[in-house]
Amino acid sequence: MARILVIEDESDIRQVLDHNLRAAGHDVMAAARGQDGLRLARQERPDLVLLDLMLPDIPGTDVCRAIKDDASTRPTPVIMLTAKGEEIDRVVGFELGADDYVTKPFSVRELLLRIRATLRRSEAKPPESSVVDFGVLRMDREAHRIWVQGSEIELTALEFKLLVTLYDRRNRVQSRGALLDHVWGMDTKIATRTVDAHVKRLREKIGAARDYVETVRGVGYRFSETPLMVAGDTP
């Protein structure tokens, strides 16, 4: 099925995960330390990483950041495993580009379902052309890069996914709950203001293209159906 890297310092949890993942048909590799896990991620290119947040050498957030900052490993989905359950910890993980977040103690059955869903999303094929031009905005899906009026804009993996999701569903209103579910993979009852904060930051970064992301008061957001006229455009 899939090659899964488990980065977890608790040996009993590693054993449980190894047994259940193999029983589900996956190939498993494991590391007890963050640096070792990061090395395996770069060398072995797993299909998915299960990453503990609390590691003995470096924080799991640093491992996630390194995975998502490296072009060779950036597409690899990351599911965080942690005993921390506060909302701020989830937000930090998603800020760094994590694809899902599971709090210990967790149900193995639920985790396997989340892994399957995450793998399914990551395997979704991009359109024939990975490059999209829309008014002053250009996006390269495969390279995870965007440009506004010819200048490249740096986005986090999560911001890029949010922008692409809104574009793909343009002129259709997306509720905050729908965005949480698709972009973050979160329970729709959790912190819808997280979406508002990310949309605000995304708009600030994309500058002249900011008005492409429209607010539908009381509902959510939508991407403009057609490019809008911006300063400097010729009528």
Backbone as a ProteinNet text record, in pm:
[ID]
protein_1_A
[PRIMARY]
MARILVIEDESDIRQVLDHNLRAAGHDVMAAARGQDGLRLARQERPDLVLLDLMLPDIPGTDVCRAIKDDASTRPTPVIMLTAKGEEIDRVVGFELGADDYVTKPFSVRELLLRIRATLRRSEAKPPESSVVDFGVLRMDREAHRIWVQGSEIELTALEFKLLVTLYDRRNRVQSRGALLDHVWGMDTKIATRTVDAHVKRLREKIGAARDYVETVRGVGYRFSETPLMVAGDTP
[TERTIARY]
84.7	0	88.2	139.3	221.1	342.8	445.2	565.8	552.9	546.3	518.9	637.3	678.8	786.7	725.2	757.8	711	827.4	810.4	911.7	851.1	888.7	824.6	926.4	945.3	1047.8	999.6	868.9	817.2	811.4	891.9	905.6	775.1	692.6	567.5	472.7	470.5	385.3	438.9	572.1	631.2	592.3	594.8	561	414.7	327.9	184.6	160.1	222.7	205.6	263.4	382.1	445.4	355.9	303.5	218.1	92.5	23.4	-104.5	-88.4	15.9	38.4	74.6	157.6	193.4	72.4	-11.6	-133.4	-226.6	-219.2	-303.1	-239	-120.8	-57.5	49.9	85.2	185.5	326.8	425	564.8	599.8	675.8	702.4	851.5	894.5	1029.3	1011.8	1106.7	1086.1	1215	1198.2	1309.8	1262.3	1353.8	1319.8	1361.4	1440.1	1490.1	1457.7	1441.1	1402.9	1504.5	1633.1	1736.4	1742.2	1726.8	1727.1	1605.5	1491.3	1371	1382.4	1441.3	1458.9	1552.9	1658.6	1750.1	1678	1595.4	1519.1	1419.8	1357	1260.3	1327.6	1450.4	1522.2	1578.7	1622.7	1685.1	1584	1480	1386.2	1260.9	1232.5	1114.3	986.2	945.4	822.5	699.3	590.7	464.5	393.1	427.7	362.5	450.7	449.1	524.2	428.6	440.9	372.2	475.3	450.1	552.5	507.2	582.6	555.8	605.2	530.2	568.4	678.7	677.9	775	882.9	998.9	1109.7	1229.4	1321.3	1428.7	1537.7	1556.3	1666.2	1620.3	1521.7	1468.7	1316.7	1245.4	1099.5	1046.5	933.2	870.4	832.9	803.1	771.3	890.8	1013.6	1133.1	1150	1115.9	1122.3	1021.3	899.4	795.7	837.7	892.3	937.4	1045.5	1139.7	1247.8	1195.1	1097.5	1037.5	968.3	893	814.9	897.7	1015.1	1101.7	1191.4	1204	1290.3	1205.2	1242.1	1162.8	1148.8	1249.6	1246.2	1147.8	1120.3	1028.9	898.6	888.4	770.3	637.7	627.1	497.8	458.8	552.2	523.8	423.6	309.3	212	266.7	234.7	277.9	156	143.2	40.4	111.3	77	140.9	71.1	151.5	102.8	157.4	69.5	118.7	21.3	74.5	-9.7	-69	-18.2	-70.5	-203.7	-303.7	-434.8	-487	-407.6	-454.5	-462.1	-557.8	-578.4	-453.5	-378.2	-261.5	-159.8	-148.2	-53.6	-96.5	-227.4	-276.8	-248.4	-274.1	-255.1	-109.3	-16.7	125.8	161.4	110.4	138.4	89.1	-32.2	-87.2	-15.9	27.9	105.7	230.3	290.1	414	389.3	263.1	231.2	187.1	167.7	118.6	-17.3	-42.3	-166.9	-277.7	-240.2	-340	-274	-356.2	-308.8	-391.5	-326.5	-396.5	-341.6	-429.4	-388.8	-386.9	-278.7	-269	-352.7	-411.3	-418.2	-514.2	-481.8	-563.1	-614.8	-721.9	-777.2	-697.9	-645.4	-569.5	-658.3	-781.9	-875.7	-894.4	-912.9	-929.7	-802.3	-686.3	-561.4	-545.1	-578.4	-567.4	-659.8	-778.6	-871.4	-816.4	-754.7	-696.4	-578.5	-499.8	-387.7	-439.9	-543	-599.6	-652.6	-722.1	-776.8	-665.2	-560.5	-448.7	-376.2	-353.5	-288.2	-373.5	-504	-593.7	-586.6	-583.4	-573.4	-440	-333	-200.3	-182.1	-260.3	-248.5	-338	-422.1	-510.1	-424.9	-455.7	-372.7	-402.5	-298.2	-319.1	-376.7	-428	-477.1	-363.7	-396.8	-296.7	-181.3	-211.7	-107	-101.8	17.9	29.9	34.4	54	65.7	-68.5	-112.4	-240.1	-212.8	-267.5	-259.9	-399.2	-412.9	-543.4	-519.5	-543.5	-517.7	-372.3	-350.8	-213.8	-149.2	-224.8	-177.9	-134.8	-18.6	26.6	59.7	12.2	38.8	97.3	198.6	253.7	227.2	129.7	86.3	198	266.3	366.4	486.5	524	639.3	601.1	471.1	423.2	478.4	463.5	512.8	403.7	401.8	308.1	380.6	324.4	375.4	257	277	177.1	242.2	183.8	240.1	387.7	419.7	553.4	652.2	615.7	706.3	665.3	764.3	733	699.9	597.5	551.9	576.7	636.2	661.4	537.3	482.7	370.1	410.2	350.1	367.5	289.7	317.8	247.3	97.2	58.6	-82.6	-147.9	-79.1	-132.9	-149.5	-52.9	-62.2	-182.7	-201	-313.8	-446.9	-453.2	-574.8	-605	-502.7	-522	-567.8	-503.4	-538.8	-680.7	-716.2	-852.1	-956.3	-934.7	-1029.7	-1036.4	-921	-920.2	-995.8	-968.2	-1033.2	-1184.6	-1231.2	-1375.3	-1427.2	-1362.7	-1393.3	-1539.7	-1585.8	-1725.1	-1823.4	-1771.4	-1856.9	-1817	-1913.2	-1883.7	-1835.9	-1725.8	-1671.3	-1688	-1765.2	-1781.1	-1648.9	-1634.5	-1514.4	-1500.5	-1613.6	-1610.5	-1560.5	-1605.3	-1561.6	-1412.6	-1362.9	-1220.3	-1138.7	-1187.3	-1118	-1108	-1215.2	-1218.3	-1123.5	-1125.6	-1046.7	-900.7	-875.3	-738.1	-663.5	-733.3	-667.9	-696	-809.8	-849.2	-897.3	-949.5	-990.5	-1140.1	-1179.4	-1319.3	-1378.2	-1493.1	-1551	-1597.9	-1597.8	-1637	-1519.1	-1400.2	-1280.5	-1243.4	-1240.1	-1174.3	-1187.2	-1308.3	-1323.6	-1248.8	-1218.2	-1141.2	-1001.3	-955.6	-827.8	-828.8	-941.7	-953.6	-942.5	-1013.4	-1010.1	-868.1	-792.9	-655.5	-568.3	-586.1	-505	-544	-672.2	-715.3	-659.6	-663.6	-610	-461.5	-386	-242.3	-216.6	-297.4	-282.5	-306.3	-412.3	-441.8	-326.9	-270.7	-159.7	-41.3	-16.6	99.3	80.7	-41.2	-59.3	-90	-97.2	-101.1	-206.4	-159.9	-249.9	-357.8	-338.7	-438.9	-530.1	-517.7	-591.2	-742.4	-791.5	-936.3	-995	-908.5	-960.2	-1027.8	-981	-1039.6	-1146.7	-1271.1	-1383.7	-1444.3	-1486.1	-1555.9	-1705.8	-1770	-1916.1	-1962.2	-2006.3	-2033.4	-2130.3	-2089.5	-2173.5	-2166.6	-2092.6	-2086.4	-1942.5	-1858.5	-1721	-1651	-1588	-1506.5	-1529.1	-1498.9	-1500.4	-1395.1	-1350.9	-1254.2	-1330.8	-1291.6	-1361.1	-1367.2	-1479.1	-1495.3	-1405.8	-1388	-1303.1	-1203.1	-1088	-988.7	-1046.2	-1009.2	-1056.6	-955.2	-1003.7	-914.8	-837.7	-708.1	-625.9	-548.6	-495.9	-421.2	-308.8	-298.2	-191.6	-239.8	-360.3	-416.7	-464.6	-463	-515.6	-657.3	-754.7	-894.4	-907.8
-120.3	0	125.2	164.1	285.4	261	343	337.8	448.6	410.3	506.1	513.9	636.5	660.7	704.8	632.8	666.4	728.8	852.1	919.4	936.1	847.2	837.7	781.2	851	806.5	700.8	681.8	582.1	446.2	351.8	223.2	145.4	153.3	77.5	130.7	263.1	320	284.3	287.8	246	103.5	15.7	-124.5	-141.1	-69.5	-76.2	-25.6	86.3	141.6	48.6	-5.5	-96	-216.7	-276.8	-395.7	-364.6	-257.1	-226.1	-173.9	-98.4	-48.6	-163.2	-255.8	-370.9	-460	-474.5	-554.6	-493.6	-360.8	-291.4	-291.5	-355.1	-369	-267.5	-181.3	-78.7	-128.9	-70.2	-89.4	17.1	-20.6	71.4	84.3	208.3	235.5	327.6	324.5	398.7	462.3	571	640.4	690.1	688	732.6	876.4	932.4	1068.8	1151.9	1281.6	1369.2	1374.9	1385.2	1394.1	1267.3	1151.3	1024.5	1015.8	1061.4	1059.7	1150.6	1267.5	1361.5	1303.8	1235	1170.8	1063.9	982.5	879.5	941.4	1050.1	1116.2	1162.1	1211.3	1261.5	1148	1040.9	930.6	834.7	803.4	698	749.5	878.6	940.6	860	850.6	775	842	767	821.9	906	883.5	957.4	948.6	1053	1055	1069.6	980.1	995.4	1053.2	1172.1	1248.6	1286.4	1239.8	1279	1421.1	1499.3	1638.6	1649.5	1558.7	1564	1458.9	1501.6	1411.3	1446	1350.8	1374	1470	1484.5	1569.4	1704.5	1704.4	1829.5	1821.2	1934.5	1930.2	1875.7	1807.1	1758.1	1870.4	1989.3	2103.2	2139.3	2125.4	2154.1	2050.8	1925.2	1820.4	1850	1886.6	1918.2	2036.5	2138.3	2256.2	2218.6	2134.8	2094.1	2013.7	1925.6	1846	1935.8	2032.9	2119.2	2229.5	2259.1	2360	2302.4	2169.9	2102.9	2063.2	2113.5	2086.9	1938.2	1858.9	1715.6	1639.7	1691.1	1622	1698.1	1818	1901.8	1832.7	1755.3	1693.1	1580.9	1534.8	1422.5	1463.1	1394.7	1428.1	1397.2	1483.1	1465.2	1464.2	1358.3	1352.9	1360	1459.1	1475.7	1391.5	1325.4	1249.1	1315.1	1351.4	1419.7	1409.2	1419.1	1420	1556.8	1656.9	1791.8	1805	1857.7	1868.5	2008.6	2107.3	2244	2292	2380.2	2430.3	2497	2569.7	2640.8	2545.6	2423.9	2325.9	2275.9	2257.1	2216.5	2324.9	2449.6	2560.1	2570.4	2556.5	2562.3	2451.8	2331.1	2220.8	2248.2	2299	2327.8	2444.9	2541.7	2654	2603.8	2499.4	2445.3	2353.4	2325	2243.8	2102.4	2067.6	1933.2	1910.7	1788.1	1756.4	1711.4	1660.6	1617.9	1614.4	1597.1	1608.7	1512.7	1416.3	1318.3	1324.7	1336.8	1350.9	1215.6	1189.5	1068.7	1084.2	975.8	842.4	843.9	769.8	771.9	631.5	629.4	503.6	461.2	339.4	290.7	287.1	247.4	242.2	381.1	481.4	617.3	664.5	633.6	674.8	612.8	485.2	419.4	483.9	524.6	593.1	729.5	799.7	930.3	915.5	811.6	785.4	759	676.9	645.8	771	856.8	979.8	1074.2	1084.8	1173.6	1124.8	994.7	939	960.2	943.8	963.1	1107.2	1203.5	1344.5	1371.7	1313.2	1340.2	1276.3	1170.6	1101.5	1161.5	1258.6	1322.2	1386.7	1357	1404.8	1551.5	1631.3	1770.1	1779.6	1894.3	1909.8	1891.1	1880.5	1853.2	1952.4	2078.7	2178.4	2218	2215.2	2250.8	2401.3	2476.4	2622	2686.9	2775.1	2845.1	2994.5	3061.2	3206.7	3262.9	3356.1	3415.3	3562.6	3649.1	3790.7	3815.9	3883.8	3915.6	3799.3	3690.2	3577.1	3460.7	3402.7	3279.6	3179.2	3055	2948.8	2827.7	2769.1	2642.4	2538.6	2451.8	2356	2259.4	2205.2	2102.7	2160.2	2282.7	2345.5	2416.7	2428.8	2499.7	2643.7	2714.1	2851.8	2940.1	3067.6	3162.8	3294.2	3366.9	3498.9	3594.5	3717.7	3822.6	3936.9	3971.4	4074	4044.9	3917.4	3877.3	3858.1	3897.4	3882.5	3759.9	3675.6	3555	3589.6	3522.1	3542.1	3413.2	3426.6	3310.7	3278.8	3159.2	3113.6	2987.3	2966.1	2839.2	2732.4	2605.7	2496.5	2507.2	2547.4	2558.7	2675.3	2788.3	2903.6	2870.8	2798.2	2759.8	2668.7	2572.4	2480.3	2554.5	2652.1	2732.2	2809.6	2873.1	2950.9	2862.1	2747.8	2656.7	2602.5	2570.2	2520.4	2624.2	2748.5	2854.7	2875.1	2872	2889.2	2775.9	2652.2	2538	2541.1	2605.3	2613	2753.9	2827.1	2968.8	2991.7	3106.8	3152	3061.5	2971	2892.1	2924.8	2962.1	3000.9	2879.7	2897.4	2791.9	2833.8	2756.2	2786.8	2763.7	2825	2803.9	2656.3	2592.1	2450.2	2365.7	2397.8	2321.9	2339.1	2461.6	2486.9	2415.5	2416.8	2343.7	2196.1	2141.7	1999.1	1965.2	2047.6	2013.8	2054.8	2174	2225.7	2176	2180.7	2142.2	1997.4	1942.3	1809.8	1809.7	1924.4	1938.1	1919.1	1880.2	1875.7	2014.8	2023.1	2153.1	2228.8	2165.3	2234.7	2312	2293.6	2350.6	2483.3	2588.9	2715.4	2760.8	2797.7	2849.2	2981.2	3050.2	3175	3148.7	3023	2986.6	3018	2990.9	3019	3169.1	3247.9	3392.9	3447.3	3397.7	3444.8	3410.6	3290.1	3249.4	3325	3349.2	3426.3	3568.4	3627.2	3762.3	3766.8	3670.3	3666	3639.8	3551.5	3521.9	3647.2	3721.7	3844.7	3945.2	3956.6	4049.7	4012	3882.2	3837.3	3854.4	3829.7	3830.6	3968.8	4069.5	4208.6	4240.2	4264.9	4309.2	4206.4	4080.4	3976.5	3953.6	4034.5	4011.7	4012	4095.7	4104.8	3986.9	3898.1	3776.4	3688	3698.5	3621.4	3708.3	3675.3	3756.9	3700.2	3790.3	3749.6	3750.4	3641.4	3634.3	3640.6	3757	3783	3681.4	3626.4	3531.9	3389.7	3370.3	3236.4	3185.9	3258.8	3213.2	3293.4	3222.8	3289.9	3225.3	3303.2	3247.8	3319.7	3253	3309.8	3369	3487.3	3556.2	3468.9	3476.4	3395	3445.3	3576.6	3634.8	3729.5	3750.3	3843.4	3982.9	4048.7	4183.6	4284.5	4403.5	4509.3	4562.2	4572.8	4627.8	4745.9	4825.9	4944.6	4906.7	4981.5	4953.2	4872.1	4812.6	4738.3	4836.1	4791.8	4872.1	4829.8	4921.6	4883.8	4824.9
0	0	0	116.3	125.1	213.1	190.8	274.1	378.2	504.4	611.6	707.2	734.8	830.1	963.1	1070.1	1204.4	1281.5	1326.6	1408.7	1547.4	1637.6	1770	1868.6	1982.9	2077	2175.7	2191.4	2284.5	2214.2	2263.5	2194.8	2188.2	2294.2	2291.9	2185.3	2167.7	2063.1	1925.6	1910	1781.6	1747.3	1846.7	1822.4	1783.4	1852.5	1820.1	1678.4	1645.4	1511.1	1405.5	1431.7	1336.1	1309.4	1416.4	1401.4	1321.3	1358.7	1294.8	1153.1	1128.3	993.1	899.4	946.5	862.9	840	943.2	928.5	824.7	810.4	711.4	572.8	560.5	430.4	398	494.2	469.1	499.8	434.4	470.1	573.1	675.9	786.6	811.7	832.1	882	1002.3	1094.7	1219.3	1267.7	1343.4	1406.6	1541.8	1639.9	1774.7	1799.6	1709.1	1725.3	1602	1623.7	1513.6	1401.4	1436.1	1333.4	1249.4	1315.6	1241.4	1149.5	1199	1117.9	996.5	1017.1	906.8	800.9	845.5	751.4	669.7	736.3	664.6	566.8	607.9	519.8	391.1	403.7	286.1	201.2	266.6	193.1	132.4	208.3	168.5	98.9	110	47.6	74.7	201.3	233.1	172.9	168.1	117.1	222.5	350.2	459	583.3	665.7	790.5	908.8	1007	1135.5	1230.9	1281.1	1352.7	1493.6	1593.3	1731.4	1753	1829.5	1853.9	1958.1	2056.4	2165.4	2142.6	2094.3	2065.3	2153.8	2177.7	2273.6	2228.1	2095.7	2049	1996	1906.3	1852.4	1850.7	1860.6	1857.7	1725.4	1733.6	1612.7	1517.7	1573.6	1486.8	1399.1	1452.3	1372.1	1260.9	1290.6	1188.3	1077.3	1117.2	1018.5	933	996.5	922.3	820.9	863	773.6	655	680.6	573	471.7	521.5	433.1	368.9	424.1	363.7	254.6	251.2	154.1	32.4	-83.9	-204.5	-232.8	-194.7	-223.7	-134.8	-16	76.7	99.6	46.1	71.3	39.6	-69.2	-99.4	-2.5	82	171.9	278.2	287.6	391.9	530.8	627	765.4	856.5	936.5	1040.6	1174.9	1256	1386	1491.9	1574.4	1688.8	1814.6	1906.4	2025	2140.5	2260.8	2380.5	2403.8	2331.8	2349.6	2275.8	2345.8	2283.7	2273	2315	2308.6	2163.4	2138.9	2003.7	1948	2031.8	1983.1	1925	1982.1	1930.2	1792.9	1776.1	1645.3	1542.2	1579.6	1486.3	1444.7	1541.8	1510	1410.5	1435.1	1343.6	1203.5	1190.6	1058.7	992.4	1073.6	1020.3	949.5	1003.8	948.8	829.8	800.1	683.8	712.6	841.8	874.5	809	766.3	696	790.7	907.8	1004.5	1141.4	1244.1	1382.1	1465.9	1532.4	1614.5	1756.2	1853.3	1993.2	2063.7	2137	2218.4	2344.9	2394.8	2332.3	2213.9	2111	1990	1958.8	1882.6	1834.4	1710.9	1712.5	1597.4	1473.6	1491.3	1377.7	1316.8	1403.4	1352.6	1282.6	1342.1	1280.7	1142	1128.1	998.1	895	939.4	848.8	807.4	903.5	871.9	776	796.1	705.5	564.8	556.1	424	355.8	432.8	375.7	332.2	413.6	379.7	255.5	246.3	128.1	3.5	18.7	-95.2	-146.3	-52	-93.2	-162.3	-110.8	-167.1	-304	-329.7	-458	-565.9	-527.8	-626.3	-734.6	-857.8	-968	-996.9	-1026.4	-1063.2	-1203.3	-1244.2	-1380.9	-1481.9	-1610.7	-1712.9	-1706.4	-1688.7	-1671.7	-1525.4	-1468	-1327.2	-1307.6	-1417	-1407.8	-1441.4	-1353.1	-1370.3	-1377.5	-1478	-1488.1	-1470.2	-1376.5	-1347.8	-1315.4	-1415.2	-1393.6	-1356.3	-1243.3	-1199.7	-1125.2	-1108.6	-1029	-1118	-1085.7	-1151.1	-1042.1	-1058.5	-962.5	-1033.8	-974.3	-1023.1	-914.8	-939.7	-838.4	-800.4	-900.8	-872.9	-799	-832.5	-767.5	-638.2	-611.7	-493.2	-489.9	-603.6	-613.8	-671.4	-630.3	-689.2	-718.8	-814.8	-851.2	-860.2	-820.2	-835.5	-911.3	-1025.5	-1113.6	-1143.7	-1161.8	-1200.9	-1087.9	-966.1	-852	-770.6	-738	-661.4	-516.9	-463.6	-326.2	-248.1	-130.3	-45.7	38.8	22	102.1	177.1	293.8	362.4	284.7	313.5	246.3	270.6	391.4	425	351.2	343.4	270.4	122.3	67.4	-73.5	-95.6	-6.3	-19.6	-7	82.1	99.1	-28.5	-86.3	-208.8	-324.1	-341.8	-450.9	-432	-308	-280.9	-317.8	-277.3	-310.5	-461.7	-528.7	-674.2	-743.8	-704	-768.2	-751.9	-644.3	-618.1	-641.7	-732.8	-753.3	-788.3	-740	-753	-680	-596.2	-508	-364.8	-285.1	-147.6	-68.8	2.8	88.3	234	307.6	449.5	521.5	638.8	717.8	754.2	783.7	817.5	701.5	579.9	461.8	438.7	460.4	442.7	549.8	673.1	779.7	745.4	693.1	661.9	547.1	439.7	321.1	334.7	386.2	390.9	514.2	628.5	754	794.8	748.6	791.9	935.5	982.3	1121.6	1137.9	1258.2	1297	1278.1	1210.8	1178.9	1301.5	1418.8	1540.9	1601.7	1545.9	1607.2	1542.4	1619	1585.8	1441.2	1399.3	1263.4	1245.7	1355	1341.6	1287.8	1296.2	1236	1086.7	1020.9	877.9	853.4	933.4	916	927.2	1025	1045.5	925.4	869.9	755.9	629.1	609.7	492.9	501.3	619.1	638.6	602.1	651.3	623	475.1	414.6	272.4	189.1	220.2	146.7	158.1	276.8	296.2	208.6	195.3	118.6	-31.7	-82.8	-227.9	-284.2	-198.2	-242.8	-347.5	-471.7	-578.1	-611.3	-571.4	-597.6	-477.9	-374.5	-250.8	-269.6	-362.4	-380.4	-456	-508.3	-569.4	-463.9	-339.4	-229.2	-163.3	-188.6	-142.8	-14.6	72.4	194.6	170.2	206	200.8	345.5	385.6	526.5	586.4	700.2	771.3	718.1	607.8	548.1	539	465.2	446.8	339.6	244.4	142.8	6.5	-97.5	-232.3	-315.1	-420	-512.3	-628.8	-672.1	-781	-906.2	-976.6	-1098.1	-1210.4	-1219	-1323	-1258.5	-1324	-1267.6	-1252.9	-1145.6	-1121	-1174.5	-1211.7	-1255.3	-1135.8	-1148.6	-1039.4	-1091.9	-1000.3	-1039.7	-1134.4	-1245	-1341.1	-1459.6	-1449.7	-1562	-1668.7	-1790.9	-1900.7	-1932.1	-1926.2	-1952.9	-2092.5
[MASK]
+++++++++++++++++++++++++++++++++++++++++++++++++++++++++++++++++++++++++++++++++++++++++++++++++++++++++++++++++++++++++++++++++++++++++++++++++++++++++++++++++++++++++++++++++++++++++++++++++++++++++++++++++++++++++++++++++++++++++++

